Amino acid sequence: MKQENRRIVLTPKRGIAGCVLAAAALISSAVAGNIVAGIPFAVLLVLAGFFRFQPKNGVIATVVTMAFCTVMMLVAPFYPNLMLAPEKFGIILPEVLMLNGFFAMAVWGFFGSVTGRWKGAYAVSSLVMLIVAFINTYVFRFRGNEVSPADIFYIQTAINVAGNYNFTVTEKMLVAAMIWATSAFALGSLPAIPRGKPRRAMRAVTLVLSVALGVTYALGTNLVPYHTWSCEGTLRSGFFVNFSVGIRRTMVQEPEGYSVAEVDALAQQASQSENSPAENTKKPHIIVVMNESFADFATLNGEMPATNQPVTPFYDSLTENCIKGHALTSVFGGTTANAEFELLTGCSMAFLPKGSCPYQQFIRGEMPGLVSTLKAQGYDCVSTHPYDASGWNRTKVYPLLGFDKSTFDEVYKKAEEVRAYVSDKAVYMYIMQHLVSAGSNPQFVFAITMQNHGGYDYTGENLVTDVTLEGHDRDFPDADQYFSLMRESDRALEHLIGMLERYEEDVLLLFFGDHYPALDNACYDALRGGEATTLEMRMGSYTVPYLIWANYDIEEADGGLTSLNYLGTMLTRAAGLELTPYQQFQEQVQTCIPALNPMGYYSPSAGGFVELEDAQGEEKQWLDNYEMVQYNHLFDTGNRSREMFGTEE
């Protein structure tokens, strides 16, 4: 029987290509540390190369090809799960599994019906999903959270720091890539779908089905909760479903009962407060240092993990002329801009869409806050950050916040570096040089450091890893490097405070961490004593230390637990400056809601953390009031309350 009349056709030329790909699969598997994982793919690639299925019956050809593409397309949306935690597939509910399938089929069906090339539509659609899965896996590795819709605004910032991370491919990532490559190559061994009326009819039917599936998918995602903790969205809902839900959640709704008159009334009530600060006869210079990834790991389980030497002995020793405590932050492992947003505006991410970034999305005009408050009282306001100016849209946002001047990496060209980042010490030297040269006007300097930025796999000579975790047999080298960087930060802080103690003018310093570092999840589980299964445990890795210190006499205090959105008001009070109605309102809220972030708040009545939606009574009322004020502040800018913010804008 001639070969063209057979259903199985031998294709030697493609067979050579299949052998080459099989060899690549085996080599890649060996490099990844598990050559066995590549064997089944190598076998399939060889078979798909040498043999092609070629039935004469067009119906059989269509059914076989479409069935193969359908099965493989249903696998594609779970590439992110495979790369992150394949052992946890079972926690996805059946109805959510179905939604993921609807998504994949709608995408494939739409492009297949438009182009009439279902093989190509599968190859391209599934490749895009594979690429997204790779991006999501790397983002999770570097930041500790999966990709969210707002990350589209972070692309430039991500590019800026990408060179300092390790982009190695894991075995799980390799397996996902080989699934796609093998299935895409196998398409060449499957029969083509016959042309003519049957194909045109199938294009029409497929288009209708894909639209129907797309509509069903959109309606179905309305019933799915949005997850932002760690990689829960991927594990519980599937990445693409969770991402779709997140898109809808980025829309900001006017709070129930909102009115400008209500905000004005809250401002008048706050202004009647008799709790005014003791006015300082001389305005001190004010320095704020937001120290990259500066965290107190004792907040994970109540005690600092054992290390071969103290990590922050100088910070821990500070007691005189200082207020120390801990603050809830709204970010973990990255998205630094949201931490500074809370500090500088007094707004809370608790009332904004999960995964959003106000610097990129919401700030379009002048924004009253800490900077404008100090500027109105005679301060020159400057910011400095020893890295690329394009990060987080800062060059556009800082003037809107009220900064007179902002400097970035251009002033740190010859500065000391730790790893590939400008050292904390170099930033502090720049601050002191600015104070000395600024003249007699009181200065407000806001500095963001970079020394401790992830990732923590540096192998050069520009850092000595002299702090190690004890009892873990060096299982977590990223943690050892991070704690060594913290030790360097502590030494730099000691140097800064030493310089300020000798400085002849009054200076008030606020020093705080922006978020926990993105370390190996297994490291956090080990230090925490298990997975973070409760709100209390999760809040531990969203709690950072803060310090308000002066080189003159101030009343020492235990600042307790607060959150970053209140720190600007606390700093203004500590400086003995006049509080705005907005700051007085914040103090009222803080009395009832001492600390909050998007996961919840600390409830004095409950004696612990409570999720925002579970708030009741007076606590709920104050949260609602705060949300209304923030909506007026951030979104209803054309009607921004003059009573609250002292501006017509």
C-alpha positions in Angstrom: 0.0 0.0 0.0 1.4 3.4 -1.0 2.2 5.7 1.9 -0.2 8.4 0.8 -3.1 5.9 1.2 -2.1 5.1 4.7 -3.7 6.6 7.8 -0.2 6.7 9.5 2.4 8.3 7.4 6.2 8.2 8.0 7.8 11.6 7.9 11.6 11.3 8.2 12.4 15.0 7.8 10.1 16.0 10.7 11.5 13.0 12.5 15.0 14.6 12.5 13.5 17.8 14.0 11.7 15.7 16.6 15.0 14.1 17.6 16.6 17.5 17.9 13.8 18.7 20.1 13.9 15.5 22.1 17.6 16.0 22.8 16.9 19.6 23.9 14.3 18.4 26.3 16.7 15.9 27.8 19.5 18.4 28.1 17.2 21.0 29.6 15.9 18.5 32.1 19.4 17.5 33.1 20.4 21.2 33.6 17.3 21.6 35.8 18.4 18.6 37.9 15.9 16.0 36.8 16.6 14.3 33.5 13.8 11.8 34.1 11.2 14.5 33.7 12.3 15.0 30.1 12.1 11.4 29.0 8.4 11.2 28.3 8.5 14.5 26.4 11.5 13.2 24.4 9.7 10.1 23.4 6.5 12.0 22.4 8.6 14.4 20.3 10.3 11.6 18.4 7.0 9.8 17.7 5.3 13.1 16.7 8.2 13.8 14.4 8.4 10.5 12.5 4.7 9.8 12.2 1.7 11.8 11.0 -2.0 10.8 11.3 -3.6 11.3 7.9 -7.2 9.9 7.7 -9.1 10.2 4.4 -12.4 10.9 6.2 -12.7 14.7 6.8 -14.9 14.2 9.8 -12.4 12.0 11.6 -9.6 14.4 10.8 -11.6 17.3 12.2 -12.7 15.5 15.3 -9.2 14.2 16.1 -7.5 17.6 15.6 -10.2 19.6 17.5 -10.2 17.1 20.3 -6.5 17.3 20.8 -6.5 21.1 20.7 -9.4 21.1 23.1 -7.7 18.9 25.7 -4.5 20.8 25.5 -6.2 24.1 25.6 -7.9 23.1 28.8 -4.5 22.4 30.3 -3.1 25.8 29.3 -4.8 28.0 32.0 -3.3 25.8 34.7 0.4 26.4 33.7 0.6 29.0 36.6 -0.6 26.3 39.0 1.9 23.8 37.7 4.8 26.2 38.1 3.8 27.3 41.7 2.3 24.4 43.5 1.0 21.4 41.6 0.3 19.5 44.8 -2.4 22.0 45.6 -4.6 21.6 42.4 -7.3 20.0 44.5 -8.2 23.2 46.4 -9.8 24.7 43.3 -13.5 24.3 43.4 -15.1 22.4 40.5 -17.2 25.4 39.4 -14.0 27.5 39.3 -12.2 24.8 37.3 -15.0 25.1 34.8 -14.6 28.9 34.6 -11.0 28.4 33.7 -12.0 26.0 31.0 -14.6 28.5 29.7 -11.9 31.2 29.6 -9.4 29.0 27.6 -12.0 27.7 25.2 -13.5 31.2 24.6 -10.0 32.6 23.7 -9.1 29.7 21.5 -12.5 29.5 19.8 -12.6 33.2 19.1 -9.2 33.4 17.4 -9.8 30.0 15.7 -13.1 31.2 14.2 -11.7 34.6 13.1 -8.6 33.1 11.4 -9.9 29.7 10.4 -6.7 28.2 11.7 -7.5 26.3 14.9 -4.1 24.7 15.2 -2.4 28.1 15.0 -4.9 29.6 17.4 -4.1 26.9 19.9 -0.4 27.3 19.6 -0.5 31.1 20.0 -3.2 31.3 22.7 -1.5 28.6 24.9 1.9 30.2 24.3 0.6 33.5 25.7 -0.8 31.7 28.7 2.6 30.0 29.2 4.4 33.3 29.0 2.0 34.8 31.5 2.6 31.8 33.8 6.4 32.5 33.6 5.9 36.1 34.5 3.6 35.3 37.3 6.0 32.8 38.7 9.0 35.2 38.6 6.9 38.0 40.2 5.8 35.7 42.9 9.4 34.6 43.5 10.7 38.2 43.7 7.8 39.9 45.5 5.9 37.2 47.3 2.6 38.0 45.6 1.2 36.9 42.3 0.6 39.3 39.4 -2.4 41.7 39.8 -4.1 43.9 37.2 -2.4 47.0 38.6 1.0 45.5 37.7 0.5 46.6 34.2 1.4 50.1 35.5 4.6 48.8 37.1 6.3 47.6 34.0 8.9 50.4 33.9 9.7 49.9 37.6 10.0 46.2 37.1 12.4 46.7 34.1 14.5 49.0 36.3 15.3 46.4 38.9 15.1 43.2 36.8 18.8 43.0 36.4 19.3 42.4 40.1 17.2 39.2 40.2 17.9 35.6 39.4 15.8 34.3 36.5 16.7 30.7 36.7 14.1 28.2 35.3 12.8 25.7 37.8 11.9 22.1 37.0 8.2 22.9 37.3 8.6 25.8 34.8 10.5 23.5 32.5 7.8 20.9 32.6 5.2 23.5 31.7 7.3 24.7 28.8 7.8 21.2 27.5 4.1 20.5 27.7 3.5 23.4 25.4 6.4 22.7 23.1 5.5 19.0 22.7 1.8 19.8 22.0 2.6 22.5 19.6 5.1 20.3 17.7 2.5 17.4 17.7 0.1 19.6 15.8 2.2 18.9 12.7 1.4 15.2 13.1 -2.3 15.8 13.1 -4.5 16.1 10.0 -5.6 19.5 8.7 -9.3 20.5 9.0 -10.8 20.2 5.5 -11.5 23.4 3.7 -14.8 24.5 2.1 -18.3 24.6 3.5 -17.6 22.4 6.6 -14.8 24.8 7.7 -16.9 27.9 7.1 -19.8 26.3 9.1 -17.4 25.3 11.9 -16.0 28.9 12.0 -19.5 30.3 12.5 -20.5 27.7 15.1 -17.2 28.2 17.0 -17.6 32.0 17.0 -21.1 31.7 18.6 -19.8 29.1 21.1 -16.8 31.2 22.1 -18.9 34.4 22.6 -21.4 32.4 24.7 -18.6 30.9 26.8 -17.1 34.4 27.2 -20.3 35.8 28.4 -20.8 32.9 30.8 -17.3 33.4 32.1 -17.8 37.1 32.7 -21.0 36.5 34.6 -19.4 33.6 36.5 -16.5 35.6 37.8 -18.9 38.0 39.5 -19.4 35.2 42.1 -15.7 34.5 42.7 -13.9 36.2 45.5 -10.6 38.1 44.8 -7.5 36.7 46.5 -4.3 38.8 46.9 -2.5 37.0 49.7 0.7 35.1 48.5 -0.4 32.9 45.5 -3.9 32.1 46.8 -5.6 33.5 43.7 -3.8 31.1 41.5 -4.2 28.1 43.8 -7.9 28.7 44.7 -9.3 30.2 41.6 -6.7 29.7 38.8 -4.6 32.7 37.8 -6.7 33.9 34.9 -10.0 33.8 36.8 -8.5 35.6 39.7 -6.9 38.2 37.4 -10.2 38.8 35.7 -11.9 39.3 39.1 -9.1 41.7 40.0 -9.8 43.8 36.9 -13.4 44.4 38.0 -12.2 45.2 41.6 -9.9 48.1 40.3 -13.0 50.3 39.9 -13.4 52.7 42.8 -17.0 53.2 43.9 -18.4 56.2 45.8 -18.9 55.1 49.4 -22.4 54.7 50.6 -23.7 57.8 52.2 -20.9 60.0 50.8 -21.4 63.7 50.5 -19.0 66.7 50.7 -21.2 68.2 53.4 -20.6 65.1 55.5 -16.9 65.5 55.0 -17.1 69.2 56.0 -19.0 68.2 59.1 -16.3 65.7 60.1 -13.7 68.4 59.6 -15.5 70.8 61.8 -15.9 68.2 64.5 -12.2 67.4 64.3 -11.2 71.1 64.4 -13.0 71.4 67.8 -10.6 68.9 69.3 -8.7 70.4 72.3 -5.9 67.9 71.9 -3.5 70.3 70.2 0.3 69.7 70.2 2.6 71.6 72.4 3.9 74.1 70.0 7.7 74.0 69.4 9.3 77.5 69.6 11.8 76.5 67.0 10.8 74.3 64.0 13.2 71.4 63.8 14.5 70.0 60.5 12.5 66.9 59.7 14.1 63.8 58.1 12.0 60.8 57.0 13.9 57.6 56.0 11.8 54.9 54.5 14.3 52.0 54.7 13.9 49.4 52.1 12.7 46.0 53.5 13.6 46.9 57.0 11.6 44.5 59.1 11.5 43.1 62.6 11.1 39.3 62.2 9.9 39.0 65.8 6.5 40.1 64.5 6.2 36.7 62.8 5.8 34.6 66.0 6.7 36.8 68.9 10.5 36.4 69.0 13.4 37.2 66.7 14.8 34.1 65.0 18.2 32.9 66.3 21.2 34.3 64.4 24.9 34.0 65.0 25.0 37.7 66.0 22.4 40.4 66.7 20.9 41.8 63.5 20.0 45.3 64.6 21.7 45.9 68.0 21.9 49.7 67.6 18.2 50.1 66.6 17.2 47.9 69.5 19.3 49.9 72.0 17.7 53.3 71.2 15.5 54.5 74.1 16.4 58.2 74.8 14.5 61.0 73.0 12.5 58.5 70.9 9.2 57.0 70.2 9.3 53.4 69.0 6.7 51.0 67.8 5.4 48.9 65.0 3.2 49.8 62.1 1.0 47.9 59.7 2.0 48.3 56.1 -0.1 47.4 53.1 2.5 45.7 51.0 4.7 42.6 51.2 7.9 42.0 49.3 7.5 45.0 47.0 5.3 47.8 45.7 7.2 50.2 47.8 5.3 53.2 46.4 2.2 52.2 48.2 4.0 52.5 51.6 5.2 56.0 50.8 1.7 56.9 49.5 0.2 56.0 52.8 2.8 58.0 54.8 2.8 61.1 52.6 -1.0 61.4 52.0 -2.5 59.9 55.2 -4.6 57.7 52.9 -5.0 54.0 53.5 -4.8 51.3 50.9 -7.6 49.6 53.0 -10.1 51.6 51.0 -8.6 51.1 47.6 -8.8 48.2 45.2 -6.6 45.3 46.1 -3.5 45.3 44.0 -3.8 48.9 42.9 -1.0 51.5 42.9 -2.2 55.1 43.5 1.0 56.7 42.2 0.3 55.0 38.8 -3.5 55.1 38.8 -5.1 57.7 40.9 -3.0 60.8 41.6 -3.6 63.3 38.7 -3.6 66.6 40.5 -2.3 68.4 43.6 -2.5 66.1 46.6 -2.7 67.6 50.1 -0.8 65.7 52.7 2.3 65.7 54.9 4.4 67.6 52.3 1.9 70.4 51.8 1.3 70.6 55.6 5.0 71.2 56.3 5.4 73.5 53.3 2.6 75.7 54.5 4.5 76.0 57.8 7.7 77.3 56.1 9.6 74.1 55.3 11.6 73.5 52.2 10.6 70.0 51.0 12.9 67.7 49.1 13.0 64.0 48.4 15.8 61.8 47.4 16.0 58.2 46.1 19.3 56.6 44.9 17.8 54.8 41.9 16.2 55.4 38.5 13.8 58.3 38.4 11.3 56.5 36.2 10.2 54.1 39.0 6.7 54.3 40.3 5.9 57.5 38.4 7.6 59.5 41.1 8.8 62.3 38.9 5.2 63.2 38.1 3.7 62.5 41.5 6.3 64.2 43.8 5.6 67.8 42.5 1.8 67.1 42.9 2.5 66.1 46.6 4.3 69.4 47.1 8.0 68.6 46.9 10.1 71.5 45.8 13.0 69.3 44.6 13.6 65.6 44.0 16.9 63.9 43.3 17.5 60.4 42.1 20.5 58.4 41.0 22.1 61.3 39.2 23.5 62.6 42.5 24.8 59.2 43.6 27.1 58.4 40.7 30.2 57.9 42.8 28.5 56.8 46.0 29.4 53.8 48.0 27.5 50.6 47.0 26.5 47.5 48.8 25.9 44.7 46.2 24.7 46.7 43.2 22.7 49.3 45.1 23.7 52.6 46.7 24.4 52.1 50.4 22.2 53.5 53.2 25.3 55.3 54.5 25.7 57.1 51.2 22.1 58.3 51.3 22.6 59.6 54.9 25.7 61.4 53.9 23.7 63.1 51.1 21.0 64.1 53.6 23.6 65.7 55.9 25.2 67.6 53.0 21.8 68.9 52.1 21.1 70.1 55.7 24.5 71.9 55.9 24.1 73.6 52.6 20.3 74.4 52.8 20.6 77.6 54.8 18.4 78.8 57.7 15.0 77.6 56.5 13.6 74.4 58.2 14.1 71.4 55.9 11.9 68.4 55.3 13.9 65.6 53.7 12.2 62.4 52.5 14.6 59.7 51.7 14.0 56.2 50.3 16.9 53.8 50.5 17.7 50.9 48.1 20.5 48.9 49.8 18.3 46.1 51.0 16.2 45.6 47.9 15.6 42.1 46.7 16.7 39.7 45.3 18.9 38.2 47.9 21.2 35.9 45.8 24.1 38.3 45.2 27.4 36.4 44.7 29.9 39.3 44.3 32.5 40.7 46.7 30.5 43.8 47.6 28.8 42.2 50.5 30.0 40.0 53.4 27.3 37.6 54.5 28.3 37.7 58.2 24.8 37.0 59.7 23.4 33.6 59.4 20.3 31.8 60.7 21.0 29.2 63.4 19.3 25.9 63.4 18.5 25.8 59.7 21.9 24.5 58.4 22.1 27.3 55.8 18.9 26.1 54.1 17.9 29.7 53.4 20.8 31.6 51.9 18.5 34.4 50.8 17.6 35.0 54.5 21.3 35.0 55.5 22.0 37.6 52.9 19.0 39.7 53.9 19.9 39.7 57.6 23.5 40.6 56.7 22.1 43.6 54.8 20.0 44.5 57.8 23.1 44.5 59.9 24.6 47.0 57.4 21.5 49.1 57.7 21.8 49.1 61.4 25.4 50.3 61.2 24.4 53.0 58.8 21.6 54.2 61.1 24.1 54.4 63.9 26.3 56.5 61.7 23.4 58.8 60.8 22.3 59.3 64.4 25.9 59.9 65.4 26.1 62.7 62.8 22.8 64.2 63.9 23.8 64.2 67.6 26.7 66.4 66.6 24.7 68.6 64.4 24.0 72.0 66.0 20.4 72.5 64.9 17.3 70.6 66.1 16.5 67.6 63.9 13.6 65.1 64.2 14.0 61.8 62.4 11.3 59.3 61.4 12.8 56.0 60.4 10.7 53.0 59.3 10.6 50.0 57.1 8.3 49.8 54.0 7.6 46.1 54.0 9.0 42.6 54.7 11.5 41.2 52.2 10.5 38.6 49.6 12.3 35.5 50.9 11.7 31.9 50.2 8.2 30.9 51.4 9.6 27.8 53.1 11.8 30.2 55.1 8.8 32.1 56.3 6.9 28.9 57.2 10.0 27.7 59.2 10.4 31.0 61.0 6.7 31.4 61.6 6.2 27.8 62.7 3.9 26.9 59.9 1.8 28.4 57.1 0.0 31.7 57.8 -3.5 30.3 58.2 -5.0 33.0 60.4 -5.4 36.8 60.0 -3.2 37.3 63.1 -0.4 35.3 61.5 -0.7 37.1 58.2 -0.6 40.5 59.8 2.8 39.5 61.3 4.5 39.7 57.9 2.8 43.1 57.3 4.1 44.7 60.4 7.3 46.9 60.3 9.2 48.8 62.9 9.2 52.6 63.2 11.2 55.1 65.2 10.7 58.8 65.8 14.0 60.2 67.3 15.2 63.7 68.1 18.6 65.2 68.8 16.9 67.3 71.4 14.7 66.5 74.4 11.4 64.9 73.5 9.1 62.8 75.7 10.0 59.1 75.2 7.1 56.8 74.6 6.1 53.3 73.4 4.3 54.2 70.2 2.6 50.8 70.2 1.0 49.4 67.1 -0.2 51.9 64.4 -0.1 51.9 60.6 1.8 53.9 58.0 -1.1 56.1 57.1 -1.0 57.7 60.6 2.8 58.2 60.8 2.8 61.6 59.1 0.3 62.9 61.7 2.3 61.4 64.5 5.5 63.0 63.2 3.8 66.4 62.9 2.6 66.2 66.5 6.1 65.1 67.7 7.6 68.1 65.9 5.3 70.5 67.8 3.8 71.8 64.6 0.2 72.8 63.9 -2.1 70.0 62.9 -4.5 70.4 60.0 -8.2 69.5 60.3 -7.4 66.4 58.3 -4.6 65.4 60.7 -6.9 66.1 63.7 -9.5 63.9 62.0 -6.9 61.1 61.6 -6.1 61.3 65.3 -9.8 60.8 66.1 -10.0 57.8 63.8 -6.7 56.4 65.3 -8.2 56.4 68.8 -10.8 53.9 67.7 -8.9 52.2 64.8 -5.3 52.2 65.9 -4.0 50.4 62.8 -5.4 49.1 59.5 -4.4 47.8 56.1 -6.3 46.0 53.3 -6.5 42.8 55.2 -8.1 44.2 58.3 -7.6 46.4 61.4 -6.7 46.1 65.0 -9.9 46.2 67.1 -9.4 47.4 70.7 -12.9 46.0 71.5 -12.0 42.6 70.2 -8.4 42.7 71.4 -7.1 41.5 68.1 -7.3 41.8 64.3 -10.6 41.9 62.5 -11.3 41.8 58.8 -12.7 45.1 57.5 -16.0 43.7 56.4 -16.6 42.3 59.9 -16.4 45.7 61.6 -19.3 46.7 63.8 -20.6 49.5 65.9 -18.4 52.5 66.5 -15.4 50.9 64.7 -17.4 50.5 61.6 -18.7 54.1 61.8 -15.1 55.4 62.0 -14.0 53.2 59.1 -16.9 54.5 57.0 -16.0 58.1 57.9 -12.4 57.5 57.0 -13.4 56.0 53.7 -15.6 59.0 52.9 -12.9 61.5 53.7 -10.4 59.5 51.6 -12.8 59.4 48.7 -13.1 63.2 48.8 -9.4 63.5 49.2 -8.3 61.2 46.4 -11.2 61.0 43.9 -13.7 63.8 44.2 -10.9 66.4 43.8 -13.2 68.9 42.0 -15.2 69.1 45.3 -12.4 68.5 47.7 -13.5 69.8 51.1 -11.9 73.2 52.0 -12.9 72.6 55.7 -10.9 69.3 55.8 -8.0 70.0 53.4 -7.8 73.8 53.2 -7.9 74.0 49.4 -10.3 74.8 46.6 -8.9 72.0 44.5 
